[in-house]
Amino acid sequence: MRELIDQLNQWAYEYYVLDDPSVPDAEYDKLYDELRALERESGVVQPDSPTRRVGGEPLKGFEKHAHIARLYSLDKAVTRDELAAFCTRVQKVNPDAAFTVEYKFDGLTLCLTYENGAFVRASTRGNGVEGEDVTAQALTIKSFPLTISYKGTLEVRGEAVMRLSVLEKYNEQHPEEQLKNARNAAAGAVRNLDPAVTASRRLDIYFYDINYMSQGDIPTQSEAMEFLRREGFKTFPRFARYTSFQAVMDAVDMIEIERKKIDVLTDGAVIKVDDTPTRAHMGYTDKFPRWAIAYKFEAEEAESRVECVRWQVGRTGKLTPLAEIEPVELAGATVRRATLNNYGDLTRKGVRVGARVLVRRSNEVIPEILGAVDGAEGGETVVKPTLCPYCGSAVKEVGANLFCSNTACPPRIVQKLTHYCSKNAADVEGMSEATVELLLNERGVNSFSRLYTLTKESFEGLEGFREKKINNLLSAIEKSKRIPLDRFLYALGIEGVGRVAARDLAAFGSVGAVAALTHDELLAIDDVGEVTANAITAYFANEENQRELRTLEELGVTPYVKRVAGGAFAGENVVLTGSLSSMGRDEAQKRIEEAGGTAQSAVTSKTTLVIAGEKAGSKLEKAKKAGIPVIGEDEFLARLKG
């Protein structure tokens, strides 16, 4: 059995990974049948037996699985200038930094886990922290090894894809079940509860990253790719290392030409910093690594006709034109609406009602109008609104944008309250946009504070609200009264204050402390620029907002700073600068917060401690000038252990 397994796995590696089979299918099948017979006779199936790759019984559902290390998504660049800006940011940190360039495949991200040399699990990316266990489905894919020589715990990351030739053949063989595109086909196969369906779509996985390894250290992306190839993982041959922006751009241009000739769906190129120390120094945002970026190619385009243009009002009062178009197929989806940025964008692109336009799925997600089709004539000019289409109030023109002047405009209130109740804000489960709109129209709920005055009687006579739903909603509202300060600041919907900026502001300890910050103090925060600083000061200077905050406090809404009593960093506002040899920046920030501290991204007047690793930069100098205590990595680790 051992000899058969080793021989069959070698042949499978040649066939599925190297695309260079050394024996005919009949010879493989003969040995495979012999192995199956021995397994039935002995009742033993080895961990790396190829017979494990046959789809088993359908599952009842997917179980959740927490990744050992977080799987970040990638920030995007869609112009050469944006890519150049990324390279410049990297070279400011390390003038000698090298970059790697590879294809960005369009499928479903999978994370595979190995322990003591054996494959144990496959999971989807999910939210980056937790995904779904799809081990049974992944076992039907033959382009990864079941055993490897590395004996520690390992997480590797790859993209499950359905090759274009396989998709074409599948559609020929299944006329009753036509798959629209390779991306949806791959995602649907992996997330199908029946592994037999996954097996029928003959997926591949191309591996591109080591997400976690418990033993040893791989200092560069180039060496990580070599490790993956050496261990038998399938990688795409187009991978190279460059030391200048021009060389990177030339490689990206070549990929854009080559991608139309390869058998895999791809929508861009991925550019990464090669060496680990520079990566550690640059760190992460709330969503992305700062040391990597995806350069997105021009998306699929199609022609359609504009049927009408409607104006949407957002929570800031901005009017955004939305074009309703004749249905058109784009990248596997039927598109009926497309966005335009503002009225200036609309006129510049020559968009007219009744005229033909070119539509693109921007970054393969949001449909947008590129402009009128060359030579297209006729149609009606879109009139610039002078009154809000919802409340009839005067429209203000600020730069290229139009704004409703009425802060009580109904759709503006709906968007504002929906944002407040969203998952990353107050997290009022069950409070959908439709429910917010109903409560505004029928019960006059037009502010955050009015949410907290709702009772069972408030829902009497409202369609679709029975006792259980009402109780759940009231319970969620009550629960939201105790809210982490960073989420509360984000929930307020201040222009420019996203989740990262809100977390930095929360380090000041209270809403009152944030409200008292000067313009210059706000600008000293890494994630706060001029526009956002002006928006923050204007928000807290507004008397109506001040009254609302007082009312929320009276109703029991209590923003708090997450602290761990008695932890090694209890009460400390800590800034990390430079790279740590023992862990990444994200892990270090997590450890600080678990030990009672608050991890800040910039040195401010509230910073009480700075941890300086290798190649510490301007933050260290700023801390020294301000007299803020500084410790090194050894003392940091000692405090964590102590």
Salt bridges, closest charged atoms under 4 A:
ASP6 OD1 - ARG2 NH2 2.85
ASP19 OD1 - LYS234 NZ 3.85
ASP48 OD2 - ARG2 NH2 2.65
GLU102 OE2 - LYS272 NZ 3.62
ASP106 OD2 - ARG183 NH1 3.20
GLU132 OE1 - ARG191 NH2 2.55
ASP133 OD2 - ARG121 NE 3.84
GLU177 OE2 - ARG201 NH2 3.20
ASP204 OD2 - ARG163 NE 2.73
ASP204 OD1 - LYS234 NZ 3.44
GLU226 OE1 - ARG229 NH1 3.56
ASP253 OD2 - ARG80 NH1 3.39
GLU258 OE1 - ARG238 NE 3.24
ASP263 OD2 - ARG163 NH1 3.51
ASP267 OD1 - LYS104 NZ 3.47
ASP267 OD2 - LYS296 NZ 2.64
ASP274 OD2 - ARG241 NE 2.83
ASP286 OD2 - ARG499 NE 3.40
ASP286 OD1 - ARG503 NH1 3.29
GLU298 OE1 - ARG360 NH1 2.27
GLU303 OE1 - ARG356 NE 3.39
GLU324 OE2 - ARG310 NE 2.71
GLU326 OE2 - ARG305 NE 2.98
GLU329 OE1 - LYS180 NZ 3.39
ASP345 OD1 - ARG348 NH2 2.78
ASP345 OD2 - LYS349 NZ 3.31
GLU368 OE2 - ARG360 NH2 2.66
GLU397 OE1 - LYS384 NZ 3.32
GLU478 OE1 - LYS481 NZ 3.23
ASP520 OD1 - HIS519 ND1 3.98
ASP526 OD2 - LYS619 NZ 3.70
GLU530 OE2 - HIS519 NE2 3.03
GLU572 OE2 - ARG639 NH2 3.53
